[in-house]
Amino acid sequence: MEATSKRPIQLRHKNAQWMSQLPENLWDVPLPNLSLPGSHDTMTYCLDKKSPISVNESKLLQFVDKYMPCIIHPVVLKWSKTQVLSVLEQLDAGIRYLDFRIAHKPNDPSMNLYFVHMVYTTAVVEDILKEISKWLQTHTREVIILACRNFDGLTKELHDHFVSCIKRIFHSKMCPKDFFGFFLKSDIRYKGFEHLNN
C-alpha cells in the first residue's frame, strides 16, 4: 500500500518541466495551437469551511444556508471542491492553465483578495501569486497562463490593487498583452518570457 501512495507524487514531479522537454518540431508551433493541461477552479482545494456562501450565489441558497447551515453548508462545500492538489502540486503535475476566480469578502475592511467557488478560500491571492512566481524561478522554461475572472466584490480600487500585485510580483516574467501568438522556441526561450498573463 505504501508504494501505491508514493507513486502519484513521483509521477507529478516528472511532469514539472514538460514544456522544456517538448520535441523540437513543436518549438515553432504557436502557443495557442498547443493543448495545455489546465485545472478547473484551481484553488478549491483550500475552501474555507467557515466561509459564508458567496454573495454572487442565489439569494435562495444564501437564505437556506443561513437558516440550515448544518444541512446545506457541507453539501455546498463538497460540491464546490474540484481540486485536491495545491497550486504548486498542480504545477508539478504539469498543469499550465490556472483558473482563478477572484473575490473580495463582503464586510472585509482589508485589501486582501481571495479565490471563490460558491464559498471563499482560506488562501490569499497575493500569497498564491508569490508562490507561483517562486516556482517559475526554478522552472524557467515553463509557461503558465493565469485566467483570472469573476472579480466578485472588487471595487475599482481593489481591482487596481490586484493588477499592481500581478505587475509587482511577476514584473519581467509577464508576456505583453499583444504578444499572444508567440512560439515556444523563438519567443519564450530566447526573449526571456517565463509567464503569460491572460
Residue pairs with C-beta under 8 A, 6 or more apart in sequence:
11 93
12 85
12 89
12 92
12 93
12 94
13 92
15 92
15 93
15 94
16 91
16 92
16 93
16 94
16 139
16 142
17 139
17 141
17 142
18 94
18 142
19 96
19 141
19 142
19 143
19 184
20 139
20 141
20 142
22 184
24 185
26 34
26 184
27 183
27 184
27 185
27 186
27 189
28 183
28 184
28 185
28 186
29 183
29 184
30 181
30 182
30 183
31 143
31 180
31 181
31 182
31 183
31 184
31 188
31 196
32 180
32 181
34 184
36 96
36 97
36 145
37 94
37 95
37 96
37 97
38 95
38 96
38 97
38 98
38 99
38 145
38 147
39 82
39 83
39 90
39 95
39 97
39 98
39 99
40 82
40 83
40 99
41 80
41 82
41 83
41 99
41 101
41 117
42 83
42 87
42 90
42 95
42 98
42 99
42 100
42 115
43 83
43 87
43 100
43 101
43 115
43 117
43 121
43 123
43 128
44 80
44 81
44 82
44 83
44 115
44 117
44 121
45 81
45 83
45 84
45 85
45 86
46 86
46 115
46 121
46 122
46 123
47 77
47 80
47 81
47 117
47 119
47 120
47 121
47 122
48 119
48 120
48 121
48 122
49 73
49 77
51 105
51 119
51 120
51 121
52 62
52 65
52 106
52 119
52 120
53 61
53 62
53 65
53 76
53 118
53 119
54 103
54 116
54 118
54 119
54 120
54 152
55 62
55 106
55 152
55 153
56 116
56 150
56 152
57 118
61 72
61 76
64 72
65 72
65 73
65 76
76 118
76 119
77 119
79 118
80 117
80 118
80 119
82 117
83 90
85 93
87 98
87 128
87 131
87 132
88 131
88 132
88 135
90 98
91 132
91 135
91 139
91 142
91 144
96 142
96 143
96 144
96 145
97 144
97 145
97 147
98 132
98 144
98 145
98 146
98 147
99 147
99 149
100 115
100 125
100 146
100 147
100 148
100 149
101 115
101 116
101 117
101 149
101 150
101 152
102 113
102 114
102 115
102 116
102 125
102 148
102 149
102 150
102 151
102 152
102 154
102 162
103 113
103 114
103 115
103 116
103 120
103 150
103 151
103 152
103 153
103 154
104 112
104 113
104 114
104 152
104 153
104 154
104 155
104 158
105 112
105 114
105 120
105 153
106 153
111 158
111 161
112 124
112 125
112 126
113 124
113 125
113 126
113 154
113 158
113 161
113 162
114 120
114 121
114 122
114 123
114 124
114 125
115 121
115 123
115 125
115 128
116 150
116 152
125 162
125 165
126 165
126 169
129 165
129 166
129 169
129 170
130 169
132 144
132 146
133 169
133 170
133 173
133 195
136 142
136 144
136 173
136 194
136 195
139 194
140 194
141 188
141 189
141 194
142 194
143 184
143 188
143 193
143 194
143 195
143 196
144 195
144 196
145 196
145 197
145 198
146 166
146 195
146 196
146 197
146 198
147 198
148 162
151 159
151 162
154 162
166 174
166 197
167 174
170 195
170 197
172 192
173 193
173 194
173 195
174 193
174 195
174 196
174 197
175 182
175 193
175 195
175 196
175 197
179 187
179 193
180 196
180 198
182 188
182 193
187 193
188 194
